[in-house]
């Protein structure tokens, strides 16, 4: 895969956690860690778009919560909108 250099700004706490993850071997580099995070976000966005197509709009919050429980995902923070997974 072709790569491209970019500059991003991250909250210090997120960068510290990413460095810790790299230090414990969760990713080979900060770049790889961030690329994986972006990839996961894109997958989530595509999945939500597919659900929106099936439901004719954002999936009902109860359906998303049921999916999270079934898949054993972490509960959604209360401050986020219901259309995020």
N, CA, C and O atoms as a DFTB+ gen file, in Angstrom:
340 C
 N C O
     1  1       0.839      -1.173       0.000
     2  2       0.000       0.000       0.000
     3  2       0.890       1.245       0.000
     4  3       1.887       1.313       0.719
     5  1       0.519       2.200      -0.800
     6  2       1.253       3.458      -0.878
     7  2       0.961       4.287       0.362
     8  3      -0.185       4.364       0.805
     9  1       1.978       4.897       0.914
    10  2       1.789       5.751       2.083
    11  2       2.118       7.189       1.744
    12  3       2.823       7.474       0.776
    13  1       1.602       8.077       2.546
    14  2       1.816       9.504       2.365
    15  2       2.041      10.126       3.734
    16  3       1.384       9.749       4.704
    17  1       2.950      11.060       3.817
    18  2       3.249      11.719       5.088
    19  2       2.271      12.865       5.305
    20  3       2.036      13.674       4.408
    21  1       1.701      12.924       6.514
    22  2       0.813      14.020       6.906
    23  2       1.201      14.476       8.306
    24  3       1.881      13.762       9.043
    25  1       0.764      15.659       8.651
    26  2       0.960      16.172      10.006
    27  2      -0.409      16.296      10.646
    28  3      -1.327      16.878      10.068
    29  1      -0.540      15.747      11.838
    30  2      -1.796      15.851      12.575
    31  2      -1.508      16.331      13.986
    32  3      -0.407      16.149      14.507
    33  1      -2.496      16.937      14.588
    34  2      -2.398      17.346      15.988
    35  2      -3.341      16.466      16.786
    36  3      -4.498      16.272      16.414
    37  1      -2.830      15.936      17.887
    38  2      -3.621      15.064      18.751
    39  2      -3.585      15.583      20.175
    40  3      -2.598      16.194      20.586
    41  1      -4.644      15.350      20.931
    42  2      -4.572      15.668      22.355
    43  2      -3.423      14.873      22.987
    44  3      -3.197      13.711      22.646
    45  1      -2.713      15.507      23.897
    46  2      -1.536      14.889      24.523
    47  2      -1.859      13.537      25.142
    48  3      -1.043      12.618      25.086
    49  1      -3.057      13.408      25.740
    50  2      -3.432      12.151      26.387
    51  2      -3.557      11.012      25.371
    52  3      -3.152       9.881      25.643
    53  1      -4.120      11.320      24.196
    54  2      -4.251      10.287      23.169
    55  2      -2.885       9.861      22.648
    56  3      -2.631       8.674      22.444
    57  1      -2.014      10.833      22.437
    58  2      -0.677      10.514      21.955
    59  2       0.093       9.690      22.983
    60  3       0.815       8.760      22.623
    61  1      -0.060      10.026      24.251
    62  2       0.611       9.261      25.308
    63  2       0.121       7.816      25.316
    64  3       0.919       6.889      25.456
    65  1      -1.191       7.625      25.167
    66  2      -1.728       6.262      25.129
    67  2      -1.235       5.509      23.902
    68  3      -0.939       4.316      23.984
    69  1      -1.144       6.189      22.771
    70  2      -0.642       5.553      21.561
    71  2       0.819       5.140      21.736
    72  3       1.209       4.042      21.337
    73  1       1.610       6.003      22.322
    74  2       3.025       5.667      22.568
    75  2       3.149       4.477      23.519
    76  3       4.002       3.609      23.333
    77  1       2.294       4.448      24.535
    78  2       2.299       3.323      25.468
    79  2       1.941       2.034      24.741
    80  3       2.561       0.996      24.969
    81  1       0.949       2.098      23.873
    82  2       0.541       0.915      23.112
    83  2       1.682       0.418      22.223
    84  3       1.930      -0.784      22.134
    85  1       2.366       1.343      21.572
    86  2       3.515       0.957      20.739
    87  2       4.607       0.352      21.616
    88  3       5.225      -0.645      21.242
    89  1       4.844       0.948      22.773
    90  2       5.864       0.443      23.693
    91  2       5.598      -0.979      24.161
    92  3       6.535      -1.747      24.381
    93  1       4.325      -1.333      24.314
    94  2       4.010      -2.695      24.754
    95  2       3.829      -3.659      23.578
    96  3       3.504      -4.830      23.771
    97  1       4.044      -3.156      22.361
    98  2       4.012      -4.029      21.184
    99  2       2.663      -4.161      20.507
   100  3       2.490      -5.040      19.663
   101  1       1.694      -3.309      20.849
   102  2       0.375      -3.390      20.230
   103  2       0.399      -2.937      18.765
   104  3      -0.493      -3.284      17.990
   105  1       1.406      -2.174      18.396
   106  2       1.594      -1.715      17.018
   107  2       3.082      -1.465      16.829
   108  3       3.787      -1.148      17.787
   109  1       3.562      -1.608      15.599
   110  2       4.992      -1.408      15.366
   111  2       5.443       0.043      15.417
   112  3       6.632       0.311      15.590
   113  1       4.513       0.989      15.267
   114  2       4.871       2.410      15.265
   115  2       3.632       3.250      15.542
   116  3       2.504       2.762      15.477
   117  1       3.865       4.523      15.854
   118  2       2.757       5.455      16.028
   119  2       1.956       5.543      14.730
   120  3       0.725       5.555      14.756
   121  1       2.652       5.604      13.603
   122  2       1.958       5.677      12.312
   123  2       1.051       4.472      12.100
   124  3      -0.086       4.623      11.653
   125  1       1.540       3.290      12.414
   126  2       0.731       2.083      12.248
   127  2      -0.460       2.106      13.196
   128  3      -1.564       1.713      12.818
   129  1      -0.243       2.559      14.416
   130  2      -1.315       2.643      15.410
   131  2      -2.425       3.579      14.920
   132  3      -3.608       3.246      14.997
   133  1      -2.036       4.736      14.423
   134  2      -3.016       5.715      13.942
   135  2      -3.685       5.218      12.669
   136  3      -4.889       5.412      12.498
   137  1      -2.938       4.583      11.774
   138  2      -3.539       4.038      10.557
   139  2      -4.607       2.994      10.906
   140  3      -5.661       2.947      10.272
   141  1      -4.333       2.161      11.912
   142  2      -5.308       1.166      12.347
   143  2      -6.552       1.842      12.922
   144  3      -7.672       1.393      12.678
   145  1      -6.359       2.914      13.682
   146  2      -7.486       3.643      14.259
   147  2      -8.346       4.275      13.162
   148  3      -9.574       4.230      13.235
   149  1      -7.714       4.856      12.158
   150  2      -8.454       5.458      11.049
   151  2      -9.211       4.374      10.288
   152  3     -10.363       4.571       9.902
   153  1      -8.571       3.246      10.076
   154  2      -9.218       2.135       9.387
   155  2     -10.440       1.646      10.155
   156  3     -11.481       1.370       9.558
   157  1     -10.318       1.539      11.473
   158  2     -11.449       1.112      12.305
   159  2     -12.588       2.129      12.216
   160  3     -13.755       1.744      12.145
   161  1     -12.264       3.404      12.219
   162  2     -13.291       4.446      12.100
   163  2     -13.996       4.357      10.753
   164  3     -15.217       4.496      10.678
   165  1     -13.228       4.126       9.684
   166  2     -13.832       4.016       8.361
   167  2     -14.761       2.804       8.280
   168  3     -15.832       2.885       7.679
   169  1     -14.362       1.688       8.876
   170  2     -15.205       0.496       8.906
   171  2     -16.497       0.790       9.667
   172  3     -17.581       0.415       9.219
   173  1     -16.385       1.460      10.818
   174  2     -17.563       1.819      11.599
   175  2     -18.491       2.732      10.792
   176  3     -19.706       2.532      10.779
   177  1     -17.914       3.735      10.120
   178  2     -18.727       4.650       9.322
   179  2     -19.443       3.914       8.190
   180  3     -20.615       4.175       7.921
   181  1     -18.735       2.995       7.525
   182  2     -19.368       2.219       6.449
   183  2     -20.467       1.321       7.003
   184  3     -21.520       1.168       6.384
   185  1     -20.223       0.732       8.164
   186  2     -21.228      -0.130       8.781
   187  2     -22.473       0.665       9.144
   188  3     -23.592       0.207       8.914
   189  1     -22.285       1.853       9.710
   190  2     -23.428       2.700      10.049
   191  2     -24.182       3.151       8.799
   192  3     -25.409       3.249       8.815
   193  1     -23.461       3.420       7.732
   194  2     -24.114       3.810       6.478
   195  2     -24.950       2.653       5.936
   196  3     -26.053       2.866       5.434
   197  1     -24.435       1.441       6.034
   198  2     -25.185       0.266       5.598
   199  2     -26.450       0.101       6.441
   200  3     -27.529      -0.159       5.907
   201  1     -26.311       0.254       7.767
   202  2     -27.483       0.165       8.642
   203  2     -28.488       1.264       8.318
   204  3     -29.693       1.015       8.309
   205  1     -28.012       2.462       8.057
   206  2     -28.907       3.561       7.708
   207  2     -29.661       3.248       6.419
   208  3     -30.841       3.577       6.295
   209  1     -28.990       2.616       5.464
   210  2     -29.674       2.205       4.233
   211  2     -30.763       1.174       4.538
   212  3     -31.860       1.248       3.985
   213  1     -30.463       0.220       5.411
   214  2     -31.428      -0.824       5.752
   215  2     -32.615      -0.273       6.538
   216  3     -33.753      -0.690       6.322
   217  1     -32.352       0.660       7.444
   218  2     -33.402       1.219       8.288
   219  2     -34.080       2.441       7.673
   220  3     -35.102       2.902       8.180
   221  1     -33.522       2.963       6.596
   222  2     -34.076       4.172       6.009
   223  2     -33.730       5.409       6.817
   224  3     -34.429       6.419       6.737
   225  1     -32.669       5.341       7.585
   226  2     -32.212       6.424       8.449
   227  2     -31.343       5.827       9.532
   228  3     -31.067       4.628       9.505
   229  1     -30.907       6.628      10.479
   230  2     -30.060       6.082      11.551
   231  2     -30.780       4.960      12.294
   232  3     -31.983       5.051      12.542
   233  1     -30.054       3.904      12.649
   234  2     -30.673       2.810      13.394
   235  2     -31.189       3.306      14.742
   236  3     -30.587       4.189      15.353
   237  1     -32.298       2.742      15.204
   238  2     -32.811       3.141      16.520
   239  2     -31.786       2.854      17.616
   240  3     -31.100       1.833      17.561
   241  1     -31.672       3.733      18.605
   242  2     -30.703       3.531      19.686
   243  2     -30.838       2.159      20.360
   244  3     -29.830       1.558      20.732
   245  1     -32.043       1.670      20.518
   246  2     -32.233       0.354      21.151
   247  2     -31.604      -0.755      20.313
   248  3     -31.036      -1.704      20.854
   249  1     -31.707      -0.631      19.004
   250  2     -31.098      -1.635      18.117
   251  2     -29.572      -1.592      18.215
   252  3     -28.915      -2.633      18.248
   253  1     -29.015      -0.378      18.260
   254  2     -27.563      -0.250      18.397
   255  2     -27.097      -0.825      19.729
   256  3     -26.075      -1.508      19.790
   257  1     -27.845      -0.550      20.794
   258  2     -27.475      -1.074      22.108
   259  2     -27.533      -2.600      22.115
   260  3     -26.662      -3.255      22.685
   261  1     -28.556      -3.160      21.484
   262  2     -28.664      -4.621      21.397
   263  2     -27.469      -5.198      20.627
   264  3     -26.916      -6.226      21.019
   265  1     -27.076      -4.544      19.545
   266  2     -25.921      -5.000      18.763
   267  2     -24.648      -4.933      19.596
   268  3     -23.827      -5.849      19.554
   269  1     -24.479      -3.840      20.361
   270  2     -23.298      -3.715      21.222
   271  2     -23.249      -4.837      22.247
   272  3     -22.194      -5.423      22.490
   273  1     -24.403      -5.133      22.848
   274  2     -24.461      -6.212      23.844
   275  2     -24.161      -7.562      23.199
   276  3     -23.405      -8.361      23.751
   277  1     -24.747      -7.813      22.039
   278  2     -24.537      -9.074      21.335
   279  2     -23.075      -9.254      20.953
   280  3     -22.526     -10.350      21.071
   281  1     -22.451      -8.178      20.497
   282  2     -21.057      -8.239      20.058
   283  2     -20.071      -8.021      21.207
   284  3     -18.856      -8.056      21.014
   285  1     -20.620      -7.795      22.410
   286  2     -19.819      -7.551      23.610
   287  2     -18.889      -6.350      23.443
   288  3     -17.718      -6.392      23.820
   289  1     -19.443      -5.275      22.867
   290  2     -18.708      -4.029      22.713
   291  2     -18.913      -3.182      23.949
   292  3     -19.867      -3.386      24.700
   293  1     -18.022      -2.232      24.159
   294  2     -18.160      -1.326      25.295
   295  2     -19.407      -0.486      25.127
   296  3     -19.778      -0.154      24.001
   297  1     -20.064      -0.134      26.222
   298  2     -21.239       0.735      26.122
   299  2     -20.864       2.081      25.520
   300  3     -19.754       2.576      25.714
   301  1     -21.796       2.659      24.794
   302  2     -21.583       3.966      24.180
   303  2     -21.621       5.038      25.270
   304  3     -22.526       5.029      26.105
   305  1     -20.649       5.969      25.278
   306  2     -20.703       7.060      26.261
   307  2     -22.005       7.841      26.117
   308  3     -22.502       8.004      25.003
   309  1     -22.555       8.319      27.207
   310  2     -23.852       9.026      27.211
   311  2     -23.829      10.310      26.405
   312  3     -24.864      10.715      25.875
   313  1     -22.666      10.971      26.295
   314  2     -22.617      12.280      25.626
   315  2     -22.564      12.177      24.121
   316  3     -22.703      13.194      23.441
   317  1     -22.365      10.975      23.562
   318  2     -22.268      10.821      22.108
   319  2     -23.646      10.709      21.497
   320  3     -24.619      10.346      22.158
   321  1     -23.702      11.032      20.207
   322  2     -24.971      10.906      19.511
   323  2     -25.295       9.432      19.311
   324  3     -24.379       8.611      19.267
   325  1     -26.571       9.073      19.188
   326  2     -26.957       7.683      19.070
   327  2     -26.568       7.059      17.744
   328  3     -26.664       5.840      17.602
   329  1     -26.131       7.845      16.762
   330  2     -25.808       7.280      15.461
   331  2     -24.356       6.856      15.337
   332  3     -23.892       6.596      14.227
   333  1     -23.617       6.778      16.449
   334  2     -22.242       6.312      16.394
   335  2     -22.137       4.973      17.087
   336  3     -22.852       4.696      18.051
   337  1     -21.240       4.147      16.587
   338  2     -21.020       2.828      17.193
   339  2     -19.711       2.810      17.902
   340  3     -19.336       1.790      18.481
